[in-house]
Amino acid sequence: MLKIDNLQSINKIRVFLGCLIAFLMPFNHVMALKMFALFLCFVLALPLLGKTFRKNGLLYIFLFWVGAVFLSVFYSVDIRYSLSEYKSDFFYSLIGFVCIYQVSLERPVLIAKSIFFGWLTNAVLGLLWFFSGRSVDWFYWQHGVGQYSTYLVIVTPFIIWFLKNKPWYCVGAIFFNLCLLVLVPNRMAWICLLFYFVFFAGFFYKKIRFGLNKKILSIGGIVLFALIAGLLIQIKSKPVNALAPEVSGNVEIIKTFTQNERFGMWKFWLEKGQEHQWLGVGYGKSLPSRLYIDQMPTSWFSLMKAHAHNIFINTWLQSGWLGLLAFCMFIYALCRKFYLQKDISDKHRLLSYAVLMIVGGAVLKNFTDDFFSRNTMFIVFGLFGYWLAILNLVNSAGDNNAHCAN
């Protein structure tokens, strides 16, 4: 009896730590607490790993990508640097994935609530920081504009999924998320949200077209107007080309994309990448820049020199064709796996579309930059752990596990 009580106590501690990790995912500058919860939860989870990770093709492809990136550490031009970067980006994220995945299999409702209230608490703290007069530093809790806008993009479909049974709460949460993005000067975030709108509307049109009424059309029109307005505000606030002389007058909308400085950056890196095209230079987003710093155009400012500003080019530069192939295989397998769930039921159709929206939004957001590192990588792996656990619950018991989401 004492042994059973001890096991139950250990299990409760593990569940609590898993929920704490999910809650802390978007927070920076709480690393001591996050690392403590992470490693203690992982140690308590070790005896259950054999039962937890059953045969799963998607998981194997995921590990293939992780392993391909790990291989790039050993043939890196700077092994010590690559190992440090892999530890910061992948190692901690993998442990977070294991912890959240395992706890989600047992207590998915608690994990979902932890993710949601982590987003809400993080946002409220950020706004309090912003409106207290420290607007320049309000990203203290979120680690910068790019990282935070990426987080807001990938968490949006989760919010829709989590509040699917409470439509007005869902509308309010999405509106609140849009307000946060207005304060974040990032154009691609709004393009991703437009993608979400078109994707969601397109896939659900066949189901609701006969039930369309003025109320639904009005809400859709307001949302679309808000998204376009938000995008235009961000475009107007930024130069067409950061290297070109500033021109007075209105910015032509199309030129903010056709004349962007990233085209020159991509051309440079595609040329330099040919020198290590098969295996790459080794893991680390900034490693190619360290290697070719003396060959970069003198007109580039420091941010342009940081990396290629494209997740596919960066992956190729670091781990070569092998790493890029593994990454693309994982994206394809993830989309295919969840797309095939759409015919199980209406609830699971929304699960399928939510994950597809997250994948599409994350890839689109990182097409002109690369935020798959540090805390954003941790968030992505954590969310993947949650979605994979929900998928396993759905496949193992069908609609009998409908409670797994809410």
C-alpha positions as CSV (number, residue, x, y, z in Angstrom):
1,M,0.0,0.0,0.0
2,L,2.8,2.4,0.9
3,K,4.5,1.7,-2.5
4,I,1.3,2.4,-4.3
5,D,0.9,5.7,-2.4
6,N,4.4,6.7,-3.3
7,L,3.9,6.0,-6.9
8,Q,0.7,8.1,-6.9
9,S,2.5,10.9,-5.2
10,I,5.4,10.7,-7.8
11,N,2.8,10.7,-10.6
12,K,1.1,13.8,-9.2
13,I,4.4,15.6,-9.0
14,R,5.3,14.7,-12.6
15,V,1.9,15.9,-13.8
16,F,2.3,19.2,-11.9
17,L,5.8,19.7,-13.3
18,G,4.5,18.9,-16.8
19,C,1.8,21.5,-16.5
20,L,4.3,24.0,-15.1
21,I,6.6,23.5,-18.1
22,A,3.6,24.0,-20.5
23,F,2.7,27.2,-18.6
24,L,6.2,28.6,-18.7
25,M,6.8,27.8,-22.4
26,P,6.4,31.4,-23.6
27,F,8.4,33.0,-20.7
28,N,12.0,34.0,-20.9
29,H,14.2,35.0,-18.0
30,V,12.7,32.3,-15.8
31,M,15.3,29.7,-16.9
32,A,16.2,28.5,-13.4
33,L,12.6,27.5,-12.6
34,K,12.0,26.1,-16.1
35,M,15.2,24.0,-16.1
36,F,14.4,22.7,-12.6
37,A,10.9,21.6,-13.6
38,L,12.2,20.2,-16.9
39,F,14.9,17.9,-15.6
40,L,13.0,16.7,-12.5
41,C,9.9,15.9,-14.7
42,F,12.1,14.0,-17.1
43,V,13.8,12.0,-14.4
44,L,10.3,11.0,-13.0
45,A,9.2,10.2,-16.5
46,L,12.1,7.8,-17.3
47,P,10.5,4.6,-16.0
48,L,7.5,5.2,-18.3
49,L,9.3,6.0,-21.5
50,G,9.1,2.5,-22.8
51,K,5.3,2.4,-22.5
52,T,4.8,5.9,-23.6
53,F,6.6,5.9,-27.0
54,R,4.9,3.1,-28.9
55,K,5.4,2.6,-32.6
56,N,4.7,5.8,-34.4
57,G,5.9,6.6,-37.9
58,L,5.6,10.4,-37.4
59,L,7.7,10.2,-34.3
60,Y,10.4,8.2,-36.1
61,I,10.6,10.8,-38.9
62,F,10.8,13.5,-36.2
63,L,13.7,11.8,-34.6
64,F,15.3,11.3,-38.0
65,W,15.3,15.1,-38.5
66,V,16.7,15.6,-35.0
67,G,19.4,13.0,-35.6
68,A,20.3,14.5,-39.0
69,V,20.9,17.9,-37.3
70,F,22.8,16.2,-34.5
71,L,25.2,14.6,-37.1
72,S,26.0,18.1,-38.4
73,V,27.6,18.9,-35.0
74,F,30.4,16.3,-35.6
75,Y,31.4,17.6,-39.1
76,S,31.0,21.2,-38.1
77,V,33.8,23.8,-38.8
78,D,33.4,24.7,-35.2
79,I,32.3,21.6,-33.2
80,R,32.4,23.3,-29.8
81,Y,30.1,26.1,-31.0
82,S,27.7,23.7,-32.8
83,L,27.5,21.5,-29.8
84,S,26.6,24.5,-27.6
85,E,24.0,25.7,-30.1
86,Y,22.5,22.2,-30.4
87,K,22.2,21.9,-26.6
88,S,20.5,25.3,-26.3
89,D,18.1,24.7,-29.2
90,F,17.4,21.0,-29.5
91,F,18.5,19.3,-26.2
92,Y,16.3,21.2,-23.8
93,S,13.5,21.3,-26.4
94,L,13.6,17.5,-26.8
95,I,13.3,17.1,-23.0
96,G,10.4,19.5,-23.0
97,F,8.7,17.5,-25.8
98,V,9.0,14.2,-23.9
99,C,7.6,15.7,-20.7
100,I,4.7,17.5,-22.3
101,Y,3.9,14.6,-24.6
102,Q,3.9,12.1,-21.7
103,V,1.7,14.2,-19.4
104,S,-0.6,15.1,-22.2
105,L,-1.4,11.4,-22.7
106,E,-2.6,11.2,-19.1
107,R,-4.0,14.7,-18.4
108,P,-4.5,16.5,-21.7
109,V,-7.0,18.9,-20.2
110,L,-4.5,20.2,-17.7
111,I,-1.8,20.6,-20.3
112,A,-4.2,22.5,-22.6
113,K,-5.2,24.8,-19.8
114,S,-1.6,25.4,-18.8
115,I,-0.7,26.4,-22.4
116,F,-3.7,28.7,-22.6
117,F,-3.1,30.4,-19.3
118,G,0.6,30.6,-20.0
119,W,-0.2,32.6,-23.1
120,L,-2.7,34.8,-21.2
121,T,-0.5,35.5,-18.2
122,N,2.5,36.2,-20.5
123,A,0.4,38.7,-22.5
124,V,-1.0,40.5,-19.5
125,L,2.5,40.9,-18.0
126,G,3.8,42.2,-21.3
127,L,0.9,44.7,-21.6
128,L,1.4,45.9,-18.0
129,W,5.1,46.4,-18.7
130,F,4.2,48.2,-21.9
131,F,1.6,50.6,-20.4
132,S,3.8,51.3,-17.4
133,G,6.0,53.5,-19.6
134,R,8.7,51.0,-20.4
135,S,7.5,50.3,-23.9
136,V,11.0,49.8,-25.3
137,D,11.5,46.9,-22.9
138,W,8.1,45.4,-22.9
139,F,9.4,42.4,-24.8
140,Y,11.4,41.5,-21.7
141,W,9.1,38.5,-21.0
142,Q,9.0,37.5,-24.7
143,H,12.6,37.8,-25.9
144,G,12.2,40.3,-28.7
145,V,9.8,41.3,-31.5
146,G,10.5,38.5,-33.9
147,Q,10.3,35.7,-31.3
148,Y,7.2,37.1,-29.7
149,S,5.3,37.7,-33.0
150,T,6.2,34.1,-34.0
151,Y,4.8,32.8,-30.8
152,L,1.6,34.8,-31.2
153,V,1.2,33.3,-34.7
154,I,1.7,29.7,-33.7
155,V,-0.5,29.9,-30.6
156,T,-3.5,31.4,-32.4
157,P,-4.8,28.0,-33.9
158,F,-4.3,26.5,-30.4
159,I,-6.5,29.2,-28.9
160,I,-9.2,28.4,-31.5
161,W,-9.0,24.7,-30.7
162,F,-9.0,25.2,-27.0
163,L,-12.0,27.5,-27.0
164,K,-13.9,25.8,-29.8
165,N,-16.9,25.1,-27.5
166,K,-17.0,28.7,-26.3
167,P,-17.3,30.8,-29.4
168,W,-17.6,34.2,-27.8
169,Y,-14.6,33.6,-25.5
170,C,-12.7,32.4,-28.6
171,V,-13.6,35.6,-30.5
172,G,-12.5,37.7,-27.5
173,A,-9.2,35.8,-27.1
174,I,-8.4,36.2,-30.8
175,F,-9.2,39.9,-30.7
176,F,-6.9,40.2,-27.7
177,N,-4.2,38.4,-29.7
178,L,-4.7,40.8,-32.6
179,C,-4.3,43.7,-30.2
180,L,-1.0,42.3,-29.1
181,L,0.2,41.9,-32.7
182,V,-0.7,45.6,-33.4
183,L,2.0,46.5,-30.8
184,V,4.5,44.2,-32.5
185,P,6.1,45.7,-35.6
186,N,6.1,42.6,-37.8
187,R,4.6,42.3,-41.3
188,M,4.9,38.5,-41.8
189,A,2.8,37.9,-38.6
190,W,-0.2,39.6,-40.3
191,I,0.4,37.7,-43.6
192,C,0.3,34.5,-41.5
193,L,-3.0,35.5,-39.9
194,L,-4.5,36.2,-43.4
195,F,-3.3,32.7,-44.4
196,Y,-5.2,31.3,-41.3
197,F,-8.3,33.2,-42.3
198,V,-8.3,32.0,-45.9
199,F,-7.4,28.4,-44.8
200,F,-10.1,28.3,-42.2
201,A,-12.7,29.8,-44.4
202,G,-11.9,27.7,-47.4
203,F,-11.9,24.4,-45.6
204,F,-15.1,25.1,-43.7
205,Y,-17.0,26.7,-46.5
206,K,-18.5,23.4,-47.8
207,K,-19.8,22.5,-44.4
208,I,-21.4,25.8,-43.5
209,R,-22.3,27.3,-46.9
210,F,-26.0,26.5,-46.6
211,G,-26.0,27.9,-43.1
212,L,-24.4,31.2,-43.9
213,N,-26.3,34.2,-42.7
214,K,-25.7,37.9,-42.2
215,K,-24.3,37.4,-38.8
216,I,-21.6,35.0,-39.9
217,L,-20.8,37.1,-43.0
218,S,-20.5,40.2,-40.9
219,I,-18.1,38.6,-38.4
220,G,-16.0,37.3,-41.2
221,G,-15.9,40.6,-42.9
222,I,-14.9,42.4,-39.7
223,V,-12.1,39.9,-39.1
224,L,-10.8,40.2,-42.7
225,F,-10.9,44.0,-42.5
226,A,-9.0,44.0,-39.2
227,L,-6.3,41.6,-40.6
228,I,-5.8,43.7,-43.8
229,A,-5.7,46.9,-41.7
230,G,-3.2,45.4,-39.3
231,L,-1.0,44.4,-42.3
232,L,-1.2,47.8,-43.9
233,I,-0.2,49.5,-40.6
234,Q,2.9,47.3,-40.3
235,I,3.9,47.8,-44.0
236,K,3.5,51.6,-43.7
237,S,5.7,51.6,-40.6
238,K,8.7,50.0,-42.4
239,P,10.9,51.0,-45.3
240,V,10.6,49.1,-48.6
241,N,14.3,48.3,-48.6
242,A,16.4,49.0,-45.5
243,L,19.5,49.5,-47.7
244,A,17.8,52.0,-50.1
245,P,17.6,55.7,-49.5
246,E,14.4,56.8,-47.8
247,V,11.8,58.2,-50.2
248,S,9.2,60.6,-49.1
249,G,5.6,59.9,-49.7
250,N,3.4,56.8,-49.4
251,V,5.0,53.4,-49.6
252,E,3.8,51.3,-52.5
253,I,2.4,48.2,-50.9
254,I,3.7,45.7,-53.5
255,K,7.3,47.1,-53.3
256,T,7.6,46.2,-49.6
257,F,7.9,42.6,-50.9
258,T,9.3,42.9,-54.4
259,Q,12.2,45.2,-53.5
260,N,13.0,43.8,-50.1
261,E,16.7,43.4,-49.1
262,R,16.2,39.7,-48.3
263,F,16.4,38.8,-52.0
264,G,20.0,40.0,-52.1
265,M,20.8,38.1,-48.9
266,W,19.3,34.9,-50.2
267,K,21.3,35.1,-53.5
268,F,24.5,35.6,-51.5
269,W,23.8,32.6,-49.3
270,L,22.7,30.3,-52.1
271,E,26.0,31.0,-53.8
272,K,28.1,30.5,-50.7
273,G,26.2,27.4,-49.6
274,Q,27.4,25.5,-52.7
275,E,30.8,25.1,-51.0
276,H,29.3,22.9,-48.3
277,Q,26.1,21.9,-50.0
278,W,25.9,18.2,-49.0
279,L,26.6,18.3,-45.3
280,G,26.6,22.0,-44.5
281,V,29.0,23.9,-42.3
282,G,27.6,22.5,-39.0
283,Y,24.8,23.3,-36.7
284,G,24.3,26.9,-35.5
285,K,22.2,29.6,-37.1
286,S,25.1,32.1,-36.9
287,L,27.8,29.7,-37.9
288,P,27.7,30.4,-41.7
289,S,27.9,34.1,-40.9
290,R,31.0,33.5,-38.7
291,L,32.5,31.6,-41.6
292,Y,31.8,34.1,-44.3
293,I,31.8,37.4,-42.4
294,D,34.7,38.8,-44.4
295,Q,33.0,38.1,-47.7
296,M,29.7,39.9,-47.0
297,P,28.8,43.1,-48.7
298,T,30.0,46.2,-46.8
299,S,26.5,47.8,-47.2
300,W,24.9,45.1,-45.0
301,F,24.0,46.2,-41.5
302,S,24.6,43.9,-38.5
303,L,21.1,42.2,-38.5
304,M,21.5,41.2,-42.2
305,K,24.8,39.6,-41.4
306,A,23.3,37.4,-38.6
307,H,21.9,34.7,-40.9
308,A,20.1,34.0,-44.2
309,H,16.7,35.0,-42.9
310,N,15.0,31.9,-44.4
311,I,14.5,28.7,-42.5
312,F,15.0,26.5,-45.5
313,I,18.2,28.2,-46.6
314,N,19.5,28.3,-43.0
315,T,18.8,24.5,-42.6
316,W,20.6,23.8,-45.8
317,L,23.6,26.0,-44.9
318,Q,24.0,24.2,-41.5
319,S,23.2,20.6,-42.3
320,G,23.3,20.4,-46.1
321,W,20.9,18.5,-48.3
322,L,20.6,15.7,-45.7
323,G,19.3,18.1,-43.0
324,L,17.0,19.9,-45.4
325,L,15.6,16.6,-46.7
326,A,15.0,15.4,-43.1
327,F,13.3,18.7,-42.2
328,C,11.0,18.7,-45.3
329,M,10.2,15.0,-44.7
330,F,9.1,15.9,-41.1
331,I,6.9,18.8,-42.3
332,Y,5.3,16.6,-45.0
333,A,4.7,13.7,-42.6
334,L,3.3,16.0,-39.9
335,C,0.8,17.6,-42.4
336,R,-0.2,14.3,-43.9
337,K,-0.7,12.6,-40.6
338,F,-3.1,15.3,-39.2
339,Y,-4.8,15.9,-42.6
340,L,-5.9,12.2,-42.6
341,Q,-7.6,12.8,-39.3
342,K,-10.1,15.3,-40.7
343,D,-12.8,12.6,-41.6
344,I,-13.0,11.1,-38.1
345,S,-15.5,13.6,-36.8
346,D,-16.2,17.3,-36.7
347,K,-14.2,17.8,-33.5
348,H,-11.2,15.9,-35.0
349,R,-11.6,17.9,-38.2
350,L,-10.9,21.0,-36.2
351,L,-7.9,19.3,-34.6
352,S,-6.6,18.5,-38.0
353,Y,-7.1,22.0,-39.4
354,A,-5.6,23.6,-36.2
355,V,-2.4,21.7,-36.6
356,L,-2.2,22.3,-40.3
357,M,-2.7,26.0,-39.7
358,I,0.1,26.0,-37.1
359,V,2.5,24.2,-39.5
360,G,1.7,26.5,-42.4
361,G,1.8,29.6,-40.3
362,A,5.2,28.7,-38.7
363,V,6.8,27.9,-42.0
364,L,5.4,31.1,-43.6
365,K,6.5,33.2,-40.7
366,N,10.0,31.8,-40.9
367,F,10.3,32.1,-44.7
368,T,11.7,35.6,-44.3
369,D,13.5,35.0,-41.1
370,D,14.4,32.0,-38.8
371,F,13.1,31.9,-35.2
372,F,13.4,28.1,-34.8
373,S,15.9,28.5,-32.0
374,R,16.1,28.9,-28.3
375,N,12.8,29.5,-26.6
376,T,10.7,29.4,-29.8
377,M,12.1,26.0,-30.6
378,F,11.2,25.0,-27.0
379,I,7.6,26.2,-27.7
380,V,7.3,24.5,-31.0
381,F,8.5,21.1,-29.6
382,G,6.2,21.5,-26.6
383,L,3.2,22.2,-28.8
384,F,4.2,19.2,-31.0
385,G,4.3,17.0,-27.9
386,Y,0.8,18.1,-27.0
387,W,-0.7,17.6,-30.5
388,L,1.0,14.2,-31.0
389,A,-0.4,13.0,-27.6
390,I,-3.9,14.2,-28.7
391,L,-3.5,12.4,-32.0
392,N,-2.6,9.2,-30.2
393,L,-5.6,9.5,-27.9
394,V,-7.9,10.0,-30.9
395,N,-6.5,7.0,-32.7
396,S,-6.6,4.7,-29.7
397,A,-10.2,5.4,-28.7
398,G,-11.8,7.6,-31.3
399,D,-14.7,9.7,-30.1
400,N,-14.6,8.1,-26.7
401,N,-11.7,10.3,-26.0
402,A,-13.5,13.5,-27.1
403,H,-12.8,14.9,-23.6
404,C,-9.1,14.9,-24.5
405,A,-9.2,18.5,-25.8
406,N,-11.6,20.2,-23.5
